[in-house]
Amino acid sequence: MFQSSLLFLNRLGPAELILIVVLVLLLFGGKKIPELMRGMGRGVKEFKDAANKDYSKEEKKPETPAEEK
């Protein structure tokens, strides 16, 4: 059933894509879209960084208080 709901993606033509873009512009406005895309890009970058980080090598170092002069 899940696959059948995604089949409509194969039938998207240029008219449908233009309609989707126009609707997004109307909903969010031209100034908000770059801001939204920038936020999504940062989120994806943070996710990839976290997924690639090797936590097994990470050791906790004891924090030493800073010496004041």
CHARMM internal coordinates of N, CA and C (Angstrom, degrees):
IC EDIT
DIST 1 N 1 CA 1.4567
DIST 1 CA 1 C 1.5310
ANGL 1 N 1 CA 1 C 110.71
DIST 1 C 2 N 1.3455
ANGL 1 CA 1 C 2 N 117.17
DIHE 1 N 1 CA 1 C 2 N -37.70
DIST 2 N 2 CA 1.4623
ANGL 1 C 2 N 2 CA 120.27
DIHE 1 CA 1 C 2 N 2 CA -179.14
DIST 2 CA 2 C 1.5180
ANGL 2 N 2 CA 2 C 111.23
DIHE 1 C 2 N 2 CA 2 C -64.74
DIST 2 C 3 N 1.3292
ANGL 2 CA 2 C 3 N 116.85
DIHE 2 N 2 CA 2 C 3 N -40.39
DIST 3 N 3 CA 1.4606
ANGL 2 C 3 N 3 CA 120.26
DIHE 2 CA 2 C 3 N 3 CA -179.77
DIST 3 CA 3 C 1.5141
ANGL 3 N 3 CA 3 C 111.58
DIHE 2 C 3 N 3 CA 3 C -64.26
DIST 3 C 4 N 1.3144
ANGL 3 CA 3 C 4 N 117.27
DIHE 3 N 3 CA 3 C 4 N -37.60
DIST 4 N 4 CA 1.4600
ANGL 3 C 4 N 4 CA 119.58
DIHE 3 CA 3 C 4 N 4 CA -178.18
DIST 4 CA 4 C 1.5224
ANGL 4 N 4 CA 4 C 111.55
DIHE 3 C 4 N 4 CA 4 C -67.81
DIST 4 C 5 N 1.3260
ANGL 4 CA 4 C 5 N 117.72
DIHE 4 N 4 CA 4 C 5 N -26.27
DIST 5 N 5 CA 1.4539
ANGL 4 C 5 N 5 CA 119.73
DIHE 4 CA 4 C 5 N 5 CA 178.85
DIST 5 CA 5 C 1.5307
ANGL 5 N 5 CA 5 C 112.03
DIHE 4 C 5 N 5 CA 5 C -75.73
DIST 5 C 6 N 1.3354
ANGL 5 CA 5 C 6 N 117.96
DIHE 5 N 5 CA 5 C 6 N -19.75
DIST 6 N 6 CA 1.4568
ANGL 5 C 6 N 6 CA 121.34
DIHE 5 CA 5 C 6 N 6 CA 179.31
DIST 6 CA 6 C 1.5248
ANGL 6 N 6 CA 6 C 112.63
DIHE 5 C 6 N 6 CA 6 C -95.86
DIST 6 C 7 N 1.3015
ANGL 6 CA 6 C 7 N 118.39
DIHE 6 N 6 CA 6 C 7 N -0.99
DIST 7 N 7 CA 1.4571
ANGL 6 C 7 N 7 CA 120.97
DIHE 6 CA 6 C 7 N 7 CA -177.90
DIST 7 CA 7 C 1.5192
ANGL 7 N 7 CA 7 C 112.68
DIHE 6 C 7 N 7 CA 7 C -67.64
DIST 7 C 8 N 1.3183
ANGL 7 CA 7 C 8 N 118.11
DIHE 7 N 7 CA 7 C 8 N -25.03
DIST 8 N 8 CA 1.4586
ANGL 7 C 8 N 8 CA 120.26
DIHE 7 CA 7 C 8 N 8 CA -179.47
DIST 8 CA 8 C 1.5264
ANGL 8 N 8 CA 8 C 112.24
DIHE 7 C 8 N 8 CA 8 C -63.86
DIST 8 C 9 N 1.3333
ANGL 8 CA 8 C 9 N 117.98
DIHE 8 N 8 CA 8 C 9 N -20.23
DIST 9 N 9 CA 1.4624
ANGL 8 C 9 N 9 CA 120.71
DIHE 8 CA 8 C 9 N 9 CA 179.99
DIST 9 CA 9 C 1.5259
ANGL 9 N 9 CA 9 C 111.72
DIHE 8 C 9 N 9 CA 9 C -64.84
DIST 9 C 10 N 1.3149
ANGL 9 CA 9 C 10 N 117.56
DIHE 9 N 9 CA 9 C 10 N -27.34
DIST 10 N 10 CA 1.4603
ANGL 9 C 10 N 10 CA 120.70
DIHE 9 CA 9 C 10 N 10 CA 179.82
DIST 10 CA 10 C 1.5203
ANGL 10 N 10 CA 10 C 111.78
DIHE 9 C 10 N 10 CA 10 C -73.50
DIST 10 C 11 N 1.3170
ANGL 10 CA 10 C 11 N 117.86
DIHE 10 N 10 CA 10 C 11 N -19.41
DIST 11 N 11 CA 1.4583
ANGL 10 C 11 N 11 CA 121.19
DIHE 10 CA 10 C 11 N 11 CA -174.88
DIST 11 CA 11 C 1.5236
ANGL 11 N 11 CA 11 C 112.39
DIHE 10 C 11 N 11 CA 11 C -103.21
DIST 11 C 12 N 1.3107
ANGL 11 CA 11 C 12 N 119.05
DIHE 11 N 11 CA 11 C 12 N 15.52
DIST 12 N 12 CA 1.4571
ANGL 11 C 12 N 12 CA 120.99
DIHE 11 CA 11 C 12 N 12 CA 178.27
DIST 12 CA 12 C 1.5282
ANGL 12 N 12 CA 12 C 109.50
DIHE 11 C 12 N 12 CA 12 C -76.22
DIST 12 C 13 N 1.3042
ANGL 12 CA 12 C 13 N 115.21
DIHE 12 N 12 CA 12 C 13 N 123.48
DIST 13 N 13 CA 1.4512
ANGL 12 C 13 N 13 CA 119.92
DIHE 12 CA 12 C 13 N 13 CA 177.64
DIST 13 CA 13 C 1.5134
ANGL 13 N 13 CA 13 C 110.39
DIHE 12 C 13 N 13 CA 13 C -106.60
DIST 13 C 14 N 1.3266
ANGL 13 CA 13 C 14 N 116.71
DIHE 13 N 13 CA 13 C 14 N -175.15
DIST 14 N 14 CA 1.4710
ANGL 13 C 14 N 14 CA 120.17
DIHE 13 CA 13 C 14 N 14 CA -178.78
DIST 14 CA 14 C 1.5265
ANGL 14 N 14 CA 14 C 112.65
DIHE 13 C 14 N 14 CA 14 C -63.36
DIST 14 C 15 N 1.3190
ANGL 14 CA 14 C 15 N 117.61
DIHE 14 N 14 CA 14 C 15 N -36.13
DIST 15 N 15 CA 1.4691
ANGL 14 C 15 N 15 CA 120.28
DIHE 14 CA 14 C 15 N 15 CA -179.53
DIST 15 CA 15 C 1.5312
ANGL 15 N 15 CA 15 C 110.61
DIHE 14 C 15 N 15 CA 15 C -65.00
DIST 15 C 16 N 1.3183
ANGL 15 CA 15 C 16 N 116.84
DIHE 15 N 15 CA 15 C 16 N -41.76
DIST 16 N 16 CA 1.4634
ANGL 15 C 16 N 16 CA 120.10
DIHE 15 CA 15 C 16 N 16 CA 179.63
DIST 16 CA 16 C 1.5249
ANGL 16 N 16 CA 16 C 111.40
DIHE 15 C 16 N 16 CA 16 C -67.01
DIST 16 C 17 N 1.3387
ANGL 16 CA 16 C 17 N 116.36
DIHE 16 N 16 CA 16 C 17 N -40.43
DIST 17 N 17 CA 1.4715
ANGL 16 C 17 N 17 CA 119.55
DIHE 16 CA 16 C 17 N 17 CA 178.98
DIST 17 CA 17 C 1.5216
ANGL 17 N 17 CA 17 C 111.38
DIHE 16 C 17 N 17 CA 17 C -64.40
DIST 17 C 18 N 1.3300
ANGL 17 CA 17 C 18 N 117.08
DIHE 17 N 17 CA 17 C 18 N -40.69
DIST 18 N 18 CA 1.4683
ANGL 17 C 18 N 18 CA 120.80
DIHE 17 CA 17 C 18 N 18 CA 177.50
DIST 18 CA 18 C 1.5231
ANGL 18 N 18 CA 18 C 110.11
DIHE 17 C 18 N 18 CA 18 C -63.37
DIST 18 C 19 N 1.3184
ANGL 18 CA 18 C 19 N 117.19
DIHE 18 N 18 CA 18 C 19 N -41.31
DIST 19 N 19 CA 1.4604
ANGL 18 C 19 N 19 CA 121.14
DIHE 18 CA 18 C 19 N 19 CA 178.32
DIST 19 CA 19 C 1.5282
ANGL 19 N 19 CA 19 C 110.98
DIHE 18 C 19 N 19 CA 19 C -61.92
DIST 19 C 20 N 1.3149
ANGL 19 CA 19 C 20 N 117.30
DIHE 19 N 19 CA 19 C 20 N -41.74
DIST 20 N 20 CA 1.4658
ANGL 19 C 20 N 20 CA 121.13
DIHE 19 CA 19 C 20 N 20 CA 179.02
DIST 20 CA 20 C 1.5263
ANGL 20 N 20 CA 20 C 110.51
DIHE 19 C 20 N 20 CA 20 C -64.40
DIST 20 C 21 N 1.3208
ANGL 20 CA 20 C 21 N 117.55
DIHE 20 N 20 CA 20 C 21 N -42.75
DIST 21 N 21 CA 1.4636
ANGL 20 C 21 N 21 CA 121.45
DIHE 20 CA 20 C 21 N 21 CA 179.73
DIST 21 CA 21 C 1.5270
ANGL 21 N 21 CA 21 C 110.54
DIHE 20 C 21 N 21 CA 21 C -63.73
DIST 21 C 22 N 1.3310
ANGL 21 CA 21 C 22 N 116.94
DIHE 21 N 21 CA 21 C 22 N -42.78
DIST 22 N 22 CA 1.4681
ANGL 21 C 22 N 22 CA 120.83
DIHE 21 CA 21 C 22 N 22 CA 179.06
DIST 22 CA 22 C 1.5235
ANGL 22 N 22 CA 22 C 110.50
DIHE 21 C 22 N 22 CA 22 C -63.32
DIST 22 C 23 N 1.3259
ANGL 22 CA 22 C 23 N 117.51
DIHE 22 N 22 CA 22 C 23 N -42.21
DIST 23 N 23 CA 1.4654
ANGL 22 C 23 N 23 CA 120.56
DIHE 22 CA 22 C 23 N 23 CA 178.99
DIST 23 CA 23 C 1.5306
ANGL 23 N 23 CA 23 C 111.13
DIHE 22 C 23 N 23 CA 23 C -63.78
DIST 23 C 24 N 1.3234
ANGL 23 CA 23 C 24 N 117.20
DIHE 23 N 23 CA 23 C 24 N -40.77
DIST 24 N 24 CA 1.4679
ANGL 23 C 24 N 24 CA 120.15
DIHE 23 CA 23 C 24 N 24 CA 178.46
DIST 24 CA 24 C 1.5221
ANGL 24 N 24 CA 24 C 110.42
DIHE 23 C 24 N 24 CA 24 C -64.00
DIST 24 C 25 N 1.3367
ANGL 24 CA 24 C 25 N 116.58
DIHE 24 N 24 CA 24 C 25 N -42.17
DIST 25 N 25 CA 1.4620
ANGL 24 C 25 N 25 CA 120.03
DIHE 24 CA 24 C 25 N 25 CA 178.06
DIST 25 CA 25 C 1.5257
ANGL 25 N 25 CA 25 C 111.32
DIHE 24 C 25 N 25 CA 25 C -62.42
DIST 25 C 26 N 1.3221
ANGL 25 CA 25 C 26 N 117.08
DIHE 25 N 25 CA 25 C 26 N -40.45
DIST 26 N 26 CA 1.4682
ANGL 25 C 26 N 26 CA 120.18
DIHE 25 CA 25 C 26 N 26 CA 179.42
DIST 26 CA 26 C 1.5207
ANGL 26 N 26 CA 26 C 111.56
DIHE 25 C 26 N 26 CA 26 C -67.60
DIST 26 C 27 N 1.3142
ANGL 26 CA 26 C 27 N 116.82
DIHE 26 N 26 CA 26 C 27 N -38.29
DIST 27 N 27 CA 1.4650
ANGL 26 C 27 N 27 CA 120.16
DIHE 26 CA 26 C 27 N 27 CA -177.87
DIST 27 CA 27 C 1.5262
ANGL 27 N 27 CA 27 C 112.54
DIHE 26 C 27 N 27 CA 27 C -71.98
DIST 27 C 28 N 1.3353
ANGL 27 CA 27 C 28 N 116.89
DIHE 27 N 27 CA 27 C 28 N -44.06
DIST 28 N 28 CA 1.4570
ANGL 27 C 28 N 28 CA 119.68
DIHE 27 CA 27 C 28 N 28 CA -172.06
DIST 28 CA 28 C 1.5213
ANGL 28 N 28 CA 28 C 114.07
DIHE 27 C 28 N 28 CA 28 C -105.09
DIST 28 C 29 N 1.3105
ANGL 28 CA 28 C 29 N 117.75
DIHE 28 N 28 CA 28 C 29 N -23.29
DIST 29 N 29 CA 1.4648
ANGL 28 C 29 N 29 CA 119.97
DIHE 28 CA 28 C 29 N 29 CA -177.10
DIST 29 CA 29 C 1.5141
ANGL 29 N 29 CA 29 C 111.60
DIHE 28 C 29 N 29 CA 29 C 84.68
DIST 29 C 30 N 1.3024
ANGL 29 CA 29 C 30 N 116.00
DIHE 29 N 29 CA 29 C 30 N 155.59
DIST 30 N 30 CA 1.4568
ANGL 29 C 30 N 30 CA 121.54
DIHE 29 CA 29 C 30 N 30 CA -175.79
DIST 30 CA 30 C 1.5103
ANGL 30 N 30 CA 30 C 114.25
DIHE 29 C 30 N 30 CA 30 C -66.96
DIST 30 C 31 N 1.3313
ANGL 30 CA 30 C 31 N 118.21
DIHE 30 N 30 CA 30 C 31 N -28.50
DIST 31 N 31 CA 1.4651
ANGL 30 C 31 N 31 CA 120.20
DIHE 30 CA 30 C 31 N 31 CA -177.25
DIST 31 CA 31 C 1.5238
ANGL 31 N 31 CA 31 C 112.35
DIHE 30 C 31 N 31 CA 31 C -82.53
DIST 31 C 32 N 1.3131
ANGL 31 CA 31 C 32 N 117.63
DIHE 31 N 31 CA 31 C 32 N -25.68
DIST 32 N 32 CA 1.4571
ANGL 31 C 32 N 32 CA 120.61
DIHE 31 CA 31 C 32 N 32 CA -177.17
DIST 32 CA 32 C 1.5242
ANGL 32 N 32 CA 32 C 112.93
DIHE 31 C 32 N 32 CA 32 C -82.02
DIST 32 C 33 N 1.3255
ANGL 32 CA 32 C 33 N 118.06
DIHE 32 N 32 CA 32 C 33 N -26.95
DIST 33 N 33 CA 1.4595
ANGL 32 C 33 N 33 CA 120.49
DIHE 32 CA 32 C 33 N 33 CA -173.98
DIST 33 CA 33 C 1.5335
ANGL 33 N 33 CA 33 C 112.05
DIHE 32 C 33 N 33 CA 33 C -63.09
DIST 33 C 34 N 1.3373
ANGL 33 CA 33 C 34 N 120.72
DIHE 33 N 33 CA 33 C 34 N -47.15
DIST 34 N 34 CA 1.4814
ANGL 33 C 34 N 34 CA 118.26
DIHE 33 CA 33 C 34 N 34 CA 177.33
DIST 34 CA 34 C 1.5282
ANGL 34 N 34 CA 34 C 112.41
DIHE 33 C 34 N 34 CA 34 C -60.36
DIST 34 C 35 N 1.3169
ANGL 34 CA 34 C 35 N 116.27
DIHE 34 N 34 CA 34 C 35 N -35.53
DIST 35 N 35 CA 1.4636
ANGL 34 C 35 N 35 CA 120.47
DIHE 34 CA 34 C 35 N 35 CA 178.23
DIST 35 CA 35 C 1.5301
ANGL 35 N 35 CA 35 C 110.68
DIHE 34 C 35 N 35 CA 35 C -65.20
DIST 35 C 36 N 1.3348
ANGL 35 CA 35 C 36 N 116.79
DIHE 35 N 35 CA 35 C 36 N -41.94
DIST 36 N 36 CA 1.4611
ANGL 35 C 36 N 36 CA 120.91
DIHE 35 CA 35 C 36 N 36 CA 178.27
DIST 36 CA 36 C 1.5267
ANGL 36 N 36 CA 36 C 111.04
DIHE 35 C 36 N 36 CA 36 C -64.85
DIST 36 C 37 N 1.3258
ANGL 36 CA 36 C 37 N 116.51
DIHE 36 N 36 CA 36 C 37 N -43.29
DIST 37 N 37 CA 1.4647
ANGL 36 C 37 N 37 CA 120.50
DIHE 36 CA 36 C 37 N 37 CA -179.85
DIST 37 CA 37 C 1.5254
ANGL 37 N 37 CA 37 C 111.18
DIHE 36 C 37 N 37 CA 37 C -65.51
DIST 37 C 38 N 1.3277
ANGL 37 CA 37 C 38 N 116.99
DIHE 37 N 37 CA 37 C 38 N -38.37
DIST 38 N 38 CA 1.4695
ANGL 37 C 38 N 38 CA 121.21
DIHE 37 CA 37 C 38 N 38 CA 178.09
DIST 38 CA 38 C 1.5299
ANGL 38 N 38 CA 38 C 109.48
DIHE 37 C 38 N 38 CA 38 C -63.21
DIST 38 C 39 N 1.3191
ANGL 38 CA 38 C 39 N 117.02
DIHE 38 N 38 CA 38 C 39 N -43.23
DIST 39 N 39 CA 1.4633
ANGL 38 C 39 N 39 CA 120.73
DIHE 38 CA 38 C 39 N 39 CA 178.20
DIST 39 CA 39 C 1.5152
ANGL 39 N 39 CA 39 C 112.23
DIHE 38 C 39 N 39 CA 39 C -63.98
DIST 39 C 40 N 1.3341
ANGL 39 CA 39 C 40 N 115.90
DIHE 39 N 39 CA 39 C 40 N -40.38
DIST 40 N 40 CA 1.4651
ANGL 39 C 40 N 40 CA 119.09
DIHE 39 CA 39 C 40 N 40 CA 178.02
DIST 40 CA 40 C 1.5226
ANGL 40 N 40 CA 40 C 110.55
DIHE 39 C 40 N 40 CA 40 C -65.87
DIST 40 C 41 N 1.3307
ANGL 40 CA 40 C 41 N 117.04
DIHE 40 N 40 CA 40 C 41 N -39.15
DIST 41 N 41 CA 1.4588
ANGL 40 C 41 N 41 CA 120.61
DIHE 40 CA 40 C 41 N 41 CA 178.45
DIST 41 CA 41 C 1.5132
ANGL 41 N 41 CA 41 C 112.29
DIHE 40 C 41 N 41 CA 41 C -63.19
DIST 41 C 42 N 1.3153
ANGL 41 CA 41 C 42 N 116.29
DIHE 41 N 41 CA 41 C 42 N -42.08
DIST 42 N 42 CA 1.4716
ANGL 41 C 42 N 42 CA 119.93
DIHE 41 CA 41 C 42 N 42 CA 177.49
DIST 42 CA 42 C 1.5268
ANGL 42 N 42 CA 42 C 111.19
DIHE 41 C 42 N 42 CA 42 C -64.01
DIST 42 C 43 N 1.3185
ANGL 42 CA 42 C 43 N 115.99
DIHE 42 N 42 CA 42 C 43 N -40.52
DIST 43 N 43 CA 1.4649
ANGL 42 C 43 N 43 CA 119.64
DIHE 42 CA 42 C 43 N 43 CA 179.06
DIST 43 CA 43 C 1.5143
ANGL 43 N 43 CA 43 C 112.09
DIHE 42 C 43 N 43 CA 43 C -63.73
DIST 43 C 44 N 1.3185
ANGL 43 CA 43 C 44 N 117.11
DIHE 43 N 43 CA 43 C 44 N -42.75
DIST 44 N 44 CA 1.4615
ANGL 43 C 44 N 44 CA 121.21
DIHE 43 CA 43 C 44 N 44 CA 178.64
DIST 44 CA 44 C 1.5213
ANGL 44 N 44 CA 44 C 110.05
DIHE 43 C 44 N 44 CA 44 C -65.48
DIST 44 C 45 N 1.3318
ANGL 44 CA 44 C 45 N 116.78
DIHE 44 N 44 CA 44 C 45 N -40.62
DIST 45 N 45 CA 1.4668
ANGL 44 C 45 N 45 CA 120.13
DIHE 44 CA 44 C 45 N 45 CA 179.58
DIST 45 CA 45 C 1.5293
ANGL 45 N 45 CA 45 C 110.96
DIHE 44 C 45 N 45 CA 45 C -64.03
DIST 45 C 46 N 1.3271
ANGL 45 CA 45 C 46 N 117.14
DIHE 45 N 45 CA 45 C 46 N -43.56
DIST 46 N 46 CA 1.4668
ANGL 45 C 46 N 46 CA 120.53
DIHE 45 CA 45 C 46 N 46 CA 178.18
DIST 46 CA 46 C 1.5173
ANGL 46 N 46 CA 46 C 110.97
DIHE 45 C 46 N 46 CA 46 C -63.55
DIST 46 C 47 N 1.3354
ANGL 46 CA 46 C 47 N 116.92
DIHE 46 N 46 CA 46 C 47 N -39.06
DIST 47 N 47 CA 1.4587
ANGL 46 C 47 N 47 CA 120.55
DIHE 46 CA 46 C 47 N 47 CA 179.27
DIST 47 CA 47 C 1.5233
ANGL 47 N 47 CA 47 C 110.50
DIHE 46 C 47 N 47 CA 47 C -64.27
DIST 47 C 48 N 1.3410
ANGL 47 CA 47 C 48 N 117.17
DIHE 47 N 47 CA 47 C 48 N -45.00
DIST 48 N 48 CA 1.4608
ANGL 47 C 48 N 48 CA 120.64
DIHE 47 CA 47 C 48 N 48 CA 179.76
DIST 48 CA 48 C 1.5217
ANGL 48 N 48 CA 48 C 110.88
DIHE 47 C 48 N 48 CA 48 C -64.03
DIST 48 C 49 N 1.3386
ANGL 48 CA 48 C 49 N 116.96
DIHE 48 N 48 CA 48 C 49 N -41.47
DIST 49 N 49 CA 1.4596
ANGL 48 C 49 N 49 CA 120.47
DIHE 48 CA 48 C 49 N 49 CA 178.80
DIST 49 CA 49 C 1.5279
ANGL 49 N 49 CA 49 C 110.90
DIHE 48 C 49 N 49 CA 49 C -61.92
DIST 49 C 50 N 1.3132
ANGL 49 CA 49 C 50 N 116.28
DIHE 49 N 49 CA 49 C 50 N -42.15
DIST 50 N 50 CA 1.4605
ANGL 49 C 50 N 50 CA 120.28
DIHE 49 CA 49 C 50 N 50 CA 179.96
DIST 50 CA 50 C 1.5232
ANGL 50 N 50 CA 50 C 111.12
DIHE 49 C 50 N 50 CA 50 C -69.33
DIST 50 C 51 N 1.3219
ANGL 50 CA 50 C 51 N 117.39
DIHE 50 N 50 CA 50 C 51 N -35.75
DIST 51 N 51 CA 1.4606
ANGL 50 C 51 N 51 CA 120.82
DIHE 50 CA 50 C 51 N 51 CA -179.58
DIST 51 CA 51 C 1.5254
ANGL 51 N 51 CA 51 C 110.68
DIHE 50 C 51 N 51 CA 51 C -70.73
DIST 51 C 52 N 1.3248
ANGL 51 CA 51 C 52 N 117.86
DIHE 51 N 51 CA 51 C 52 N -31.93
DIST 52 N 52 CA 1.4619
ANGL 51 C 52 N 52 CA 120.90
DIHE 51 CA 51 C 52 N 52 CA -177.80
DIST 52 CA 52 C 1.5204
ANGL 52 N 52 CA 52 C 113.50
DIHE 51 C 52 N 52 CA 52 C -88.71
DIST 52 C 53 N 1.3144
ANGL 52 CA 52 C 53 N 117.90
DIHE 52 N 52 CA 52 C 53 N -10.01
DIST 53 N 53 CA 1.4597
ANGL 52 C 53 N 53 CA 120.96
DIHE 52 CA 52 C 53 N 53 CA -176.79
DIST 53 CA 53 C 1.5325
ANGL 53 N 53 CA 53 C 109.70
DIHE 52 C 53 N 53 CA 53 C -73.36
DIST 53 C 54 N 1.3063
ANGL 53 CA 53 C 54 N 115.67
DIHE 53 N 53 CA 53 C 54 N 136.93
DIST 54 N 54 CA 1.4588
ANGL 53 C 54 N 54 CA 121.19
DIHE 53 CA 53 C 54 N 54 CA 179.66
DIST 54 CA 54 C 1.5250
ANGL 54 N 54 CA 54 C 108.35
DIHE 53 C 54 N 54 CA 54 C -96.44
DIST 54 C 55 N 1.3168
ANGL 54 CA 54 C 55 N 116.15
DIHE 54 N 54 CA 54 C 55 N 104.98
DIST 55 N 55 CA 1.4553
ANGL 54 C 55 N 55 CA 120.91
DIHE 54 CA 54 C 55 N 55 CA -176.67
DIST 55 CA 55 C 1.5314
ANGL 55 N 55 CA 55 C 112.26
DIHE 54 C 55 N 55 CA 55 C -80.89
DIST 55 C 56 N 1.3245
ANGL 55 CA 55 C 56 N 117.77
DIHE 55 N 55 CA 55 C 56 N -15.49
DIST 56 N 56 CA 1.4660
ANGL 55 C 56 N 56 CA 119.39
DIHE 55 CA 55 C 56 N 56 CA -178.65
DIST 56 CA 56 C 1.5277
ANGL 56 N 56 CA 56 C 111.33
DIHE 55 C 56 N 56 CA 56 C -70.99
DIST 56 C 57 N 1.3379
ANGL 56 CA 56 C 57 N 118.13
DIHE 56 N 56 CA 56 C 57 N -28.00
DIST 57 N 57 CA 1.4621
ANGL 56 C 57 N 57 CA 121.09
DIHE 56 CA 56 C 57 N 57 CA -179.84
DIST 57 CA 57 C 1.5217
ANGL 57 N 57 CA 57 C 112.58
DIHE 56 C 57 N 57 CA 57 C -85.53
DIST 57 C 58 N 1.3052
ANGL 57 CA 57 C 58 N 115.62
DIHE 57 N 57 CA 57 C 58 N -13.39
DIST 58 N 58 CA 1.4599
ANGL 57 C 58 N 58 CA 119.35
DIHE 57 CA 57 C 58 N 58 CA -175.85
DIST 58 CA 58 C 1.5277
ANGL 58 N 58 CA 58 C 110.62
DIHE 57 C 58 N 58 CA 58 C -75.54
DIST 58 C 59 N 1.3022
ANGL 58 CA 58 C 59 N 115.56
DIHE 58 N 58 CA 58 C 59 N 126.78
DIST 59 N 59 CA 1.4593
ANGL 58 C 59 N 59 CA 121.03
DIHE 58 CA 58 C 59 N 59 CA 177.88
DIST 59 CA 59 C 1.5125
ANGL 59 N 59 CA 59 C 108.85
DIHE 58 C 59 N 59 CA 59 C -116.80
DIST 59 C 60 N 1.3000
ANGL 59 CA 59 C 60 N 115.62
DIHE 59 N 59 CA 59 C 60 N 145.87
DIST 60 N 60 CA 1.4620
ANGL 59 C 60 N 60 CA 119.63
DIHE 59 CA 59 C 60 N 60 CA 176.35
DIST 60 CA 60 C 1.5143
ANGL 60 N 60 CA 60 C 108.71
DIHE 59 C 60 N 60 CA 60 C -83.12
DIST 60 C 61 N 1.3102
ANGL 60 CA 60 C 61 N 114.57
DIHE 60 N 60 CA 60 C 61 N 123.60
DIST 61 N 61 CA 1.4560
ANGL 60 C 61 N 61 CA 120.15
DIHE 60 CA 60 C 61 N 61 CA 177.78
DIST 61 CA 61 C 1.5211
ANGL 61 N 61 CA 61 C 107.85
DIHE 60 C 61 N 61 CA 61 C -95.70
DIST 61 C 62 N 1.3236
ANGL 61 CA 61 C 62 N 116.96
DIHE 61 N 61 CA 61 C 62 N 135.28
DIST 62 N 62 CA 1.4670
ANGL 61 C 62 N 62 CA 118.36
DIHE 61 CA 61 C 62 N 62 CA 178.15
DIST 62 CA 62 C 1.5147
ANGL 62 N 62 CA 62 C 110.03
DIHE 61 C 62 N 62 CA 62 C -66.52
DIST 62 C 63 N 1.2838
ANGL 62 CA 62 C 63 N 114.79
DIHE 62 N 62 CA 62 C 63 N 134.49
DIST 63 N 63 CA 1.4637
ANGL 62 C 63 N 63 CA 120.11
DIHE 62 CA 62 C 63 N 63 CA -179.50
DIST 63 CA 63 C 1.5224
ANGL 63 N 63 CA 63 C 109.50
DIHE 62 C 63 N 63 CA 63 C -81.23
DIST 63 C 64 N 1.3111
ANGL 63 CA 63 C 64 N 115.38
DIHE 63 N 63 CA 63 C 64 N 130.49
DIST 64 N 64 CA 1.4568
ANGL 63 C 64 N 64 CA 119.35
DIHE 63 CA 63 C 64 N 64 CA 178.13
DIST 64 CA 64 C 1.5159
ANGL 64 N 64 CA 64 C 108.04
DIHE 63 C 64 N 64 CA 64 C -105.32
DIST 64 C 65 N 1.3018
ANGL 64 CA 64 C 65 N 117.39
DIHE 64 N 64 CA 64 C 65 N 136.72
DIST 65 N 65 CA 1.4633
ANGL 64 C 65 N 65 CA 119.04
DIHE 64 CA 64 C 65 N 65 CA -179.74
DIST 65 CA 65 C 1.5203
ANGL 65 N 65 CA 65 C 110.20
DIHE 64 C 65 N 65 CA 65 C -67.08
DIST 65 C 66 N 1.3022
ANGL 65 CA 65 C 66 N 116.61
DIHE 65 N 65 CA 65 C 66 N 142.80
DIST 66 N 66 CA 1.4684
ANGL 65 C 66 N 66 CA 121.70
DIHE 65 CA 65 C 66 N 66 CA 179.86
DIST 66 CA 66 C 1.5158
ANGL 66 N 66 CA 66 C 109.55
DIHE 65 C 66 N 66 CA 66 C -68.70
DIST 66 C 67 N 1.3044
ANGL 66 CA 66 C 67 N 114.35
DIHE 66 N 66 CA 66 C 67 N 135.94
DIST 67 N 67 CA 1.4671
ANGL 66 C 67 N 67 CA 118.48
DIHE 66 CA 66 C 67 N 67 CA 179.27
DIST 67 CA 67 C 1.5198
ANGL 67 N 67 CA 67 C 109.69
DIHE 66 C 67 N 67 CA 67 C -81.02
DIST 67 C 68 N 1.3104
ANGL 67 CA 67 C 68 N 115.32
DIHE 67 N 67 CA 67 C 68 N 132.89
DIST 68 N 68 CA 1.4600
ANGL 67 C 68 N 68 CA 120.04
DIHE 67 CA 67 C 68 N 68 CA 178.71
DIST 68 CA 68 C 1.5188
ANGL 68 N 68 CA 68 C 109.19
DIHE 67 C 68 N 68 CA 68 C -99.93
DIST 68 C 69 N 1.3318
ANGL 68 CA 68 C 69 N 115.14
DIHE 68 N 68 CA 68 C 69 N 139.65
DIST 69 N 69 CA 1.4776
ANGL 68 C 69 N 69 CA 118.76
DIHE 68 CA 68 C 69 N 69 CA 179.40
DIST 69 CA 69 C 1.4790
ANGL 69 N 69 CA 69 C 110.84
DIHE 68 C 69 N 69 CA 69 C -105.61
END
COOR INIT
IC SEED 1 N 1 CA 1 C
IC BUILD
